[in-house]
């Protein structure tokens, strides 16, 4: 399998659907040609989301005779994918969440246009997907994603299920690795900072090399000048001896 799987849930933002289909593209995209693949547009996704919520509220009221009470039921999942992961694979993942956990998915997006440019000028794509969920059970209208029912052990189980469905290597347990997922925007900023740091290090090394070369050249110049001065002194001494002998001979 090779690639490392990972899925992380966070509460949805109002513009998620537009971010996913690139109606509102972020400013850190690096490859607009690869772009994004979406199973439905932001407009269609929003229509389906509202329909799911409306039907769940009606089901809950009809079933219980009580007022709908659920609050936190809009969730967004981000998962790593392989370069060749297809929309059908993610639809299978969404079906799994619906069948086992009651999460209803209203939009799926594959993003292959985010990442960073490495120090060699090569694109490093952060292949990932977004799945937008309403966690209200279709048959009961009850919120299926209550934190008390999804402790860390259950979330680790979900990580394993995702790796199996997407045919990817299971990521290392966070209890051992201590790693936290980096959001795409943060990832791009982090890589840009690393690239700048690497560039600065190279520039510093080049500067240090230039300084060393200059100092070496100055050292050689000083040695040559010292040798020239020593030779002049020797020549003066020889000339002085010669003149002394000439004076003695003249006196004789």
Backbone as numpy.savetxt, mean C-alpha at the origin, in Angstrom:
# Nx Ny Nz CAx CAy CAz Cx Cy Cz
-0.78 -21.83 -4.52 -1.62 -20.63 -4.52 -0.75 -19.37 -4.52
0.08 -19.18 -3.49 1.08 -18.11 -3.57 0.67 -16.80 -2.93
-0.30 -16.11 -3.53 -0.67 -14.79 -3.01 -1.36 -14.91 -1.65
-1.14 -13.90 -0.81 -1.66 -13.91 0.55 -3.06 -13.32 0.58
-3.99 -14.03 1.20 -5.37 -13.54 1.30 -5.54 -12.69 2.54
-6.54 -11.82 2.49 -6.87 -10.99 3.64 -8.19 -10.30 3.35
-9.06 -10.24 4.35 -10.29 -9.47 4.21 -10.51 -8.68 5.49
-10.91 -7.43 5.33 -11.11 -6.56 6.48 -12.41 -5.78 6.32
-13.20 -5.76 7.38 -14.48 -5.05 7.38 -14.35 -3.71 8.10
-14.99 -2.72 7.55 -15.09 -1.42 8.22 -16.44 -0.81 7.86
-16.88 0.12 8.66 -18.18 0.76 8.40 -18.11 1.54 7.10
-19.19 1.48 6.35 -19.24 2.11 5.03 -19.26 3.63 5.13
-18.69 4.26 4.11 -18.79 5.71 3.95 -19.82 6.01 2.87
-20.33 7.21 2.90 -21.41 7.59 1.97 -20.98 7.50 0.51
-19.68 7.73 0.23 -19.22 7.78 -1.17 -18.56 6.48 -1.62
-18.71 5.41 -0.85 -18.05 4.16 -1.23 -18.41 3.69 -2.63
-19.69 3.75 -2.97 -20.14 3.26 -4.28 -19.49 4.05 -5.41
-19.36 5.37 -5.21 -18.74 6.23 -6.23 -17.22 6.01 -6.29
-16.63 5.74 -5.14 -15.20 5.41 -5.13 -14.96 4.10 -5.88
-15.85 3.15 -5.66 -15.66 1.82 -6.25 -15.75 1.83 -7.77
-16.73 2.56 -8.33 -16.87 2.57 -9.79 -16.11 3.71 -10.44
-15.36 4.47 -9.62 -14.49 5.57 -10.08 -15.28 6.78 -10.58
-16.55 6.87 -10.17 -17.26 8.12 -10.41 -16.54 9.25 -9.68
-16.04 8.92 -8.49 -15.19 9.84 -7.72 -13.83 9.17 -7.52
-12.95 9.28 -8.50 -11.65 8.59 -8.40 -10.74 9.27 -7.39
-9.96 8.51 -6.64 -8.99 9.11 -5.72 -7.82 9.70 -6.51
-7.03 10.51 -5.85 -5.93 11.19 -6.55 -4.64 10.39 -6.54
-4.68 9.15 -6.05 -3.45 8.36 -5.98 -3.43 7.19 -6.97
-4.31 7.23 -7.99 -4.31 6.17 -8.99 -3.03 6.21 -9.81
-2.53 5.04 -10.20 -1.29 5.00 -10.98 -1.46 4.38 -12.36
-2.62 3.75 -12.63 -2.81 3.12 -13.93 -4.28 3.18 -14.32
-4.65 4.26 -15.00 -6.05 4.44 -15.38 -6.52 3.46 -16.44
-5.59 2.88 -17.20 -5.97 1.92 -18.24 -6.49 0.63 -17.62
-5.80 0.16 -16.56 -6.29 -1.05 -15.89 -7.61 -0.74 -15.19
-7.67 0.41 -14.55 -8.92 0.92 -14.01 -9.59 0.01 -13.01
-10.92 0.13 -12.96 -11.73 -0.63 -12.01 -12.82 -1.39 -12.76
-13.13 -2.57 -12.26 -14.23 -3.37 -12.79 -15.29 -3.45 -11.71
-16.51 -3.07 -12.06 -17.59 -3.03 -11.08 -18.76 -3.87 -11.57
-19.40 -4.61 -10.66 -20.55 -5.41 -11.11 -21.80 -4.56 -11.31
-21.81 -3.36 -10.72 -22.89 -2.41 -11.01 -22.42 -1.00 -10.66
-22.97 -0.04 -11.36 -22.59 1.36 -11.17 -23.00 1.85 -9.79
-22.47 3.00 -9.41 -22.82 3.59 -8.12 -24.33 3.84 -8.03
-24.91 4.31 -9.12 -26.35 4.61 -9.13 -27.17 3.34 -8.92
-26.84 2.28 -9.67 -27.56 1.02 -9.54 -27.33 0.39 -8.17
-26.06 0.51 -7.69 -25.73 -0.05 -6.37 -26.54 0.63 -5.27
-26.66 1.95 -5.37 -27.41 2.69 -4.36 -28.89 2.30 -4.40
-29.42 2.11 -5.58 -30.82 1.68 -5.70 -31.03 0.32 -5.03
-30.09 -0.62 -5.29 -30.21 -1.96 -4.71 -30.04 -1.90 -3.20
-29.12 -1.09 -2.72 -28.91 -0.94 -1.28 -30.19 -0.45 -0.60
-30.79 0.58 -1.14 -32.02 1.13 -0.55 -33.16 0.11 -0.58
-33.19 -0.69 -1.65 -34.22 -1.72 -1.76 -34.03 -2.80 -0.69
-32.77 -3.22 -0.49 -32.46 -4.24 0.52 -32.86 -3.74 1.92
-32.52 -2.50 2.21 -32.83 -1.93 3.53 -34.33 -1.81 3.73
-35.00 -1.32 2.70 -36.45 -1.14 2.79 -37.17 -2.47 3.02
-36.78 -3.49 2.27 -37.43 -4.80 2.39 -37.13 -5.43 3.75
-35.88 -5.22 4.26 -35.51 -5.77 5.56 -36.34 -5.12 6.67
-36.55 -3.81 6.57 -37.35 -3.11 7.58 -38.80 -3.60 7.56
-39.33 -3.78 6.36 -40.71 -4.26 6.24 -40.84 -5.67 6.81
-39.85 -6.52 6.49 -39.86 -7.90 6.98 -39.80 -7.94 8.49
-38.93 -7.12 9.05 -38.77 -7.08 10.51 -40.07 -6.62 11.18
-40.67 -5.56 10.64 -41.90 -5.02 11.24 -43.04 -6.02 11.14
-43.15 -6.67 9.99 -44.22 -7.64 9.77 -44.05 -8.86 10.66
-42.81 -9.28 10.85 -42.51 -10.49 11.61 -42.64 -10.28 13.11
-42.22 -9.10 13.59 -42.18 -8.87 15.04 -43.28 -7.94 15.55
-43.84 -7.15 14.65 -44.83 -6.17 15.08 -44.18 -5.03 15.83
-42.86 -4.92 15.73 -42.12 -3.87 16.42 -41.46 -2.93 15.41
-41.06 -1.79 15.95 -40.36 -0.81 15.13 -38.93 -1.28 14.84
-38.49 -1.08 13.62 -37.13 -1.47 13.23 -36.12 -0.73 14.11
-35.13 -1.46 14.66 -34.22 -0.86 15.62 -32.74 -0.91 15.22
-32.39 -1.73 14.26 -30.97 -1.90 13.91 -30.34 -0.57 13.49
-29.09 -0.36 13.89 -28.37 0.89 13.59 -27.20 0.67 12.63
-26.25 -0.17 13.04 -24.99 -0.32 12.29 -25.06 -1.56 11.40
-25.53 -1.38 10.17 -25.69 -2.53 9.27 -25.14 -2.27 7.87
-24.42 -1.16 7.68 -23.78 -0.89 6.39 -22.27 -1.08 6.56
-21.75 -2.11 5.88 -20.34 -2.46 6.03 -19.66 -2.63 4.68
-18.39 -2.28 4.67 -17.57 -2.42 3.46 -16.42 -3.37 3.76
-16.21 -4.33 2.88 -15.10 -5.28 3.05 -14.07 -5.05 1.95
-12.82 -5.02 2.34 -11.72 -4.91 1.38 -10.92 -6.19 1.46
-10.69 -6.82 0.31 -9.92 -8.07 0.34 -8.83 -8.07 -0.73
-7.74 -8.71 -0.39 -6.67 -8.91 -1.37 -7.16 -9.89 -2.42
-6.69 -9.72 -3.64 -7.02 -10.66 -4.71 -5.77 -10.94 -5.53
-5.87 -11.94 -6.39 -4.77 -12.27 -7.29 -4.89 -11.41 -8.56
-3.82 -11.29 -9.32 -3.91 -10.53 -10.58 -4.97 -11.09 -11.53
-5.26 -12.39 -11.43 -6.23 -12.99 -12.34 -7.57 -13.31 -11.67
-7.79 -12.79 -10.48 -9.08 -13.00 -9.83 -10.19 -12.38 -10.68
-11.25 -13.13 -10.91 -12.35 -12.65 -11.77 -13.55 -12.23 -10.92
-14.44 -11.47 -11.54 -15.64 -11.01 -10.85 -16.45 -12.20 -10.36
-16.46 -13.30 -11.13 -17.20 -14.50 -10.74 -16.69 -15.06 -9.41
-15.37 -14.96 -9.18 -14.80 -15.44 -7.92 -15.33 -14.63 -6.75
-15.42 -13.34 -6.94 -15.89 -12.46 -5.87 -17.40 -12.58 -5.67
-18.11 -12.88 -6.74 -19.55 -13.13 -6.59 -19.78 -14.41 -5.79
-18.89 -15.39 -5.96 -18.97 -16.62 -5.16 -18.70 -16.31 -3.69
-17.76 -15.39 -3.45 -17.46 -14.99 -2.08 -18.66 -14.26 -1.46
-19.28 -13.39 -2.24 -20.45 -12.66 -1.75 -21.60 -13.63 -1.44
-21.77 -14.63 -2.29 -22.82 -15.63 -2.06 -22.55 -16.40 -0.77
-21.27 -16.69 -0.52 -20.91 -17.40 0.71 -21.32 -16.57 1.93
-21.03 -15.28 1.90 -21.39 -14.42 3.03 -22.91 -14.33 3.19
-23.62 -14.36 2.08 -25.08 -14.30 2.14 -25.64 -15.61 2.72
-25.15 -16.74 2.19 -25.68 -18.04 2.60 -25.34 -18.38 4.05
-24.10 -18.07 4.49 -23.67 -18.47 5.82 -23.96 -17.43 6.89
-23.83 -16.15 6.52 -23.92 -15.09 7.54 -25.10 -14.14 7.35
-25.77 -14.21 6.20 -26.92 -13.33 5.97 -26.54 -11.94 5.48
-25.26 -11.74 5.10 -24.83 -10.44 4.59 -25.26 -10.31 3.13
-25.96 -9.22 2.79 -26.44 -9.01 1.42 -25.52 -8.01 0.71
-24.89 -8.46 -0.37 -23.93 -7.64 -1.10 -24.63 -6.88 -2.23
-24.41 -5.57 -2.28 -25.07 -4.78 -3.33 -24.08 -4.19 -4.35
-22.78 -4.33 -4.12 -21.81 -3.88 -5.10 -20.46 -4.58 -4.86
-19.82 -4.95 -5.97 -18.47 -5.54 -5.93 -17.60 -4.77 -6.91
-16.42 -4.42 -6.50 -15.49 -3.71 -7.39 -14.11 -4.34 -7.29
-13.47 -4.47 -8.44 -12.07 -4.92 -8.52 -11.23 -3.71 -8.91
-10.20 -3.44 -8.13 -9.32 -2.30 -8.40 -7.92 -2.78 -8.75
-7.49 -2.43 -9.95 -6.14 -2.77 -10.41 -5.39 -1.50 -10.83
-5.80 -0.37 -10.29 -5.19 0.90 -10.68 -4.57 1.63 -9.49
-4.44 0.93 -8.37 -3.83 1.53 -7.19 -2.53 0.81 -6.85
-1.65 1.52 -6.18 -0.37 0.94 -5.80 0.68 2.03 -5.69
1.88 1.74 -6.21 2.94 2.74 -6.17 3.95 2.46 -7.28
4.77 3.47 -7.57 5.87 3.33 -8.52 7.14 3.13 -7.71
7.83 2.00 -7.95 9.02 1.74 -7.15 10.20 2.58 -7.62
11.36 2.39 -6.95 12.53 3.22 -7.23 13.08 3.00 -8.63
12.65 1.89 -9.27 13.09 1.63 -10.64 12.09 2.12 -11.68
11.06 2.83 -11.20 10.05 3.37 -12.11 9.03 2.34 -12.55
8.95 1.21 -11.87 8.02 0.14 -12.26 6.77 0.17 -11.40
5.62 -0.05 -12.03 4.36 -0.08 -11.30 4.27 -1.31 -10.40
3.89 -1.09 -9.17 3.61 -2.18 -8.24 2.14 -2.07 -7.85
1.30 -2.90 -8.49 -0.15 -2.79 -8.33 -0.61 -3.45 -7.03
-1.47 -2.74 -6.31 -2.10 -3.27 -5.11 -3.46 -3.87 -5.52
-3.44 -5.14 -5.92 -4.66 -5.79 -6.40 -5.60 -6.06 -5.22
-6.79 -5.48 -5.27 -7.75 -5.69 -4.19 -9.17 -5.50 -4.71
-10.12 -5.88 -3.87 -11.54 -5.76 -4.24 -12.32 -5.18 -3.06
-13.43 -4.53 -3.41 -14.35 -3.98 -2.41 -15.69 -4.70 -2.54
-16.23 -5.12 -1.42 -17.57 -5.70 -1.39 -18.40 -4.89 -0.40
-19.51 -4.35 -0.89 -20.38 -3.51 -0.05 -21.57 -4.36 0.43
-21.75 -4.37 1.75 -22.78 -5.22 2.36 -23.80 -4.44 3.17
-25.01 -4.96 3.15 -26.03 -4.62 4.14 -26.19 -5.88 4.97
-25.90 -5.80 6.27 -25.87 -7.00 7.09 -27.22 -7.27 7.78
-28.28 -7.06 7.02 -29.63 -7.35 7.50 -30.11 -8.63 6.84
-30.52 -9.58 7.64 -30.96 -10.86 7.11 -32.21 -10.69 6.24
-32.17 -11.29 5.07 -33.28 -11.15 4.12 -34.59 -11.72 4.66
-34.49 -12.80 5.46 -35.70 -13.49 5.93 -36.25 -12.96 7.25
-35.41 -12.24 8.00 -35.86 -11.78 9.32 -35.75 -10.26 9.50
-34.88 -9.63 8.73 -34.64 -8.20 8.89 -33.73 -7.87 10.07
-33.20 -8.91 10.73 -32.33 -8.72 11.90 -30.90 -8.44 11.44
-30.21 -7.59 12.18 -28.81 -7.31 11.89 -27.97 -8.55 12.22
-27.27 -9.08 11.22 -26.51 -10.32 11.39 -25.06 -10.09 11.79
-24.64 -8.84 11.85 -23.22 -8.56 12.11 -23.07 -7.79 13.41
-23.42 -8.47 14.49 -23.26 -7.89 15.81 -21.93 -8.34 16.37
-21.16 -7.42 16.93 -19.81 -7.70 17.36 -19.73 -8.84 18.37
-20.76 -8.99 19.19 -20.73 -10.06 20.19 -20.77 -11.44 19.54
-21.31 -11.49 18.30 -21.39 -12.76 17.59 -20.20 -12.99 16.67
-19.32 -12.00 16.57 -18.16 -12.11 15.70 -16.88 -11.75 16.47
-16.52 -12.60 17.43 -15.27 -12.38 18.16 -14.08 -12.64 17.23
-12.89 -12.43 17.75 -11.68 -12.60 16.93 -11.57 -14.02 16.37
-12.02 -15.00 17.13 -11.95 -16.39 16.66 -12.83 -16.58 15.41
-14.00 -15.94 15.40 -14.90 -16.03 14.24 -14.30 -15.29 13.04
-13.67 -14.15 13.29 -13.05 -13.40 12.20 -11.87 -14.17 11.61
-11.15 -14.91 12.44 -10.06 -15.75 11.91 -10.63 -16.87 11.05
-11.79 -17.39 11.45 -12.46 -18.41 10.65 -12.86 -17.85 9.29
-13.36 -16.62 9.28 -13.73 -15.96 8.03 -12.51 -15.77 7.13
-11.37 -15.41 7.72 -10.14 -15.25 6.93 -9.80 -16.56 6.22
-9.97 -17.66 6.90 -9.67 -18.97 6.30 -10.64 -19.29 5.17
-11.91 -18.95 5.38 -12.92 -19.21 4.35 -12.63 -18.39 3.09
-12.22 -17.15 3.26 -11.91 -16.29 2.12 -10.73 -16.85 1.33
-9.70 -17.31 2.04 -8.52 -17.85 1.36 -8.89 -19.09 0.54
-9.80 -19.90 1.05 -10.21 -21.10 0.33 -11.03 -20.75 -0.90
-11.97 -19.83 -0.76 -12.85 -19.47 -1.87 -12.08 -18.78 -2.99
-11.15 -17.90 -2.62 -10.38 -17.17 -3.63 -9.12 -17.92 -4.06
-8.91 -19.11 -3.47 -7.73 -19.93 -3.81 -6.43 -19.15 -3.62
-6.29 -18.62 -2.41 -5.09 -17.87 -2.06 -4.51 -18.42 -0.77
-3.25 -18.11 -0.52 -2.60 -18.56 0.70 -3.17 -17.82 1.90
-3.46 -18.55 2.95 -3.99 -17.94 4.18 -2.95 -17.03 4.79
-3.32 -15.78 5.08 -2.40 -14.84 5.70 -1.99 -15.30 7.09
-0.82 -14.88 7.54 -0.34 -15.24 8.86 -1.23 -14.62 9.93
-1.49 -15.39 10.95 -2.33 -14.93 12.06 -1.77 -13.62 12.62
-2.64 -12.62 12.76 -2.22 -11.30 13.24 -1.64 -11.37 14.64
-2.04 -12.41 15.42 -1.51 -12.56 16.77 -0.01 -12.85 16.73
0.43 -13.47 15.61 1.85 -13.79 15.47 2.60 -12.68 14.72
1.99 -12.21 13.63 2.68 -11.22 12.79 2.62 -9.81 13.37
1.48 -9.51 14.07 1.30 -8.17 14.61 0.99 -7.13 13.54
0.81 -7.57 12.29 0.58 -6.63 11.19 -0.87 -6.16 11.17
-1.04 -4.92 10.75 -2.36 -4.34 10.53 -2.50 -4.01 9.05
-3.73 -4.13 8.54 -3.93 -3.79 7.13 -3.75 -2.30 6.91
-3.08 -1.97 5.80 -2.89 -0.58 5.42 -3.89 -0.22 4.34
-4.67 0.84 4.56 -5.64 1.28 3.58 -4.93 1.75 2.30
-5.60 1.63 1.13 -4.97 2.00 -0.14 -4.34 3.39 -0.14
-5.05 4.39 0.41 -4.50 5.75 0.43 -3.24 5.79 1.30
-3.32 5.14 2.47 -2.16 5.11 3.36 -1.02 4.32 2.74
-1.39 3.23 2.02 -0.38 2.39 1.36 0.38 3.20 0.32
-0.36 3.97 -0.48 0.28 4.79 -1.50 1.21 5.83 -0.88
0.72 6.48 0.20 1.54 7.48 0.89 2.78 6.84 1.51
2.59 5.66 2.09 3.71 4.97 2.72 4.78 4.62 1.69
4.35 4.08 0.54 5.30 3.70 -0.49 5.99 4.93 -1.09
5.24 6.03 -1.22 5.83 7.26 -1.74 6.88 7.78 -0.75
6.57 7.68 0.53 7.54 8.11 1.55 8.78 7.23 1.52
8.56 5.91 1.35 9.70 5.00 1.27 10.56 5.31 0.05
9.88 5.62 -1.08 10.62 5.94 -2.30 11.45 7.21 -2.12
10.83 8.22 -1.48 11.56 9.47 -1.23 12.75 9.23 -0.30
12.52 8.37 0.71 13.59 8.08 1.66 14.74 7.36 0.96
14.38 6.42 0.06 15.40 5.70 -0.70 16.16 6.64 -1.61
15.43 7.55 -2.27 16.06 8.52 -3.16 17.00 9.43 -2.38
16.53 9.88 -1.20 17.37 10.75 -0.37 18.63 10.02 0.08
18.46 8.74 0.46 19.61 7.94 0.88 20.63 7.84 -0.24
20.12 7.58 -1.47 21.02 7.49 -2.62 21.71 8.83 -2.87
20.93 9.91 -2.76 21.53 11.24 -2.95 22.58 11.52 -1.88
22.26 11.12 -0.63 23.23 11.32 0.46 24.50 10.52 0.20
24.32 9.28 -0.30 25.48 8.45 -0.59 26.31 9.05 -1.72
25.59 9.58 -2.75 26.29 10.22 -3.86 27.03 11.46 -3.36
26.38 12.21 -2.47 27.02 13.40 -1.91 28.25 13.02 -1.11
28.11 11.98 -0.30 29.25 11.51 0.49 30.38 11.02 -0.41
30.01 10.34 -1.49 31.01 9.87 -2.44 31.73 11.04 -3.09
30.93 12.07 -3.46 31.52 13.26 -4.09 32.48 13.96 -3.14
32.07 14.03 -1.85 32.93 14.67 -0.84 34.22 13.90 -0.67
34.09 12.56 -0.61 35.28 11.72 -0.46 36.21 11.88 -1.66
35.62 11.91 -2.86 36.44 12.07 -4.07 37.15 13.42 -4.08
36.42 14.45 -3.64 37.01 15.79 -3.61 38.15 15.85 -2.59
37.91 15.26 -1.40 38.94 15.25 -0.37 40.17 14.46 -0.84
39.91 13.35 -1.54 41.03 12.56 -2.06 41.83 13.34 -3.09
41.09 14.07 -3.94 41.77 14.88 -4.95 42.60 15.99 -4.30
42.03 16.61 -3.27 42.76 17.67 -2.56 43.98 17.09 -1.84
43.83 15.87 -1.30 44.96 15.22 -0.64 46.09 14.97 -1.62
45.72 14.48 -2.81 46.73 14.23 -3.83 47.39 15.53 -4.29
46.57 16.58 -4.38 47.11 17.89 -4.79 48.12 18.40 -3.76
47.76 18.24 -2.48 48.65 18.69 -1.40 49.95 17.88 -1.39
49.81 16.58 -1.64 51.02 15.74 -1.69 51.92 16.18 -2.84
51.30 16.43 -4.00 52.07 16.87 -5.16 52.74 18.22 -4.90
51.99 19.12 -4.25 52.54 20.44 -3.94 53.68 20.32 -2.93
53.50 19.43 -1.96 54.56 19.21 -0.97 55.81 18.65 -1.62
55.62 17.71 -2.54 56.76 17.15 -3.26 57.46 18.21 -4.10
56.65 19.11 -4.71 57.24 20.18 -5.52 58.06 21.13 -4.65
57.51 21.46 -3.47 58.23 22.36 -2.56 59.51 21.70 -2.04
59.42 20.43 -1.71 60.61 19.71 -1.26 61.69 19.68 -2.33
61.23 19.51 -3.58 62.20 19.51 -4.69 62.85 20.88 -4.85
62.04 21.94 -4.67 62.59 23.28 -4.75 63.64 23.51 -3.66
63.32 23.01 -2.45 64.27 23.15 -1.34 65.57 22.42 -1.64
65.43 21.21 -2.20 66.63 20.44 -2.57 67.43 21.17 -3.63
66.74 21.76 -4.60 67.42 22.48 -5.66 68.14 23.71 -5.09
67.49 24.39 -4.15 68.11 25.57 -3.52 69.37 25.15 -2.75
69.26 24.02 -2.02 70.41 23.53 -1.26 71.57 23.19 -2.19
71.23 22.50 -3.29 72.28 22.14 -4.24 72.90 23.38 -4.86
72.07 24.36 -5.16 72.58 25.61 -5.75 73.46 26.35 -4.75
73.08 26.30 -3.45 73.86 26.97 -2.42 75.23 26.31 -2.28
75.28 24.99 -2.31 76.55 24.27 -2.21 77.44 24.57 -3.41
76.78 24.60 -4.58 77.54 24.89 -5.80 78.17 26.28 -5.73
77.37 27.28 -5.28 77.89 28.64 -5.16 78.99 28.72 -4.11
78.83 27.91 -3.02 79.87 27.91 -1.98 81.19 27.38 -2.54
81.13 26.31 -3.34 82.36 25.77 -3.93 82.97 26.76 -4.90
82.12 27.42 -5.65 82.61 28.40 -6.62 83.32 29.54 -5.88
82.79 29.94 -4.73 83.40 31.02 -3.96 84.78 30.59 -3.41
84.84 29.36 -2.95 86.11 28.82 -2.42 87.17 28.75 -3.50
86.74 28.27 -4.67 87.68 28.17 -5.79 88.19 29.53 -6.22
87.32 30.51 -6.16 87.71 31.87 -6.56 88.73 32.42 -5.56
88.51 32.14 -4.28 89.43 32.61 -3.25 90.79 31.94 -3.37
90.85 30.71 -3.75 92.11 29.99 -3.92 92.84 30.54 -5.11
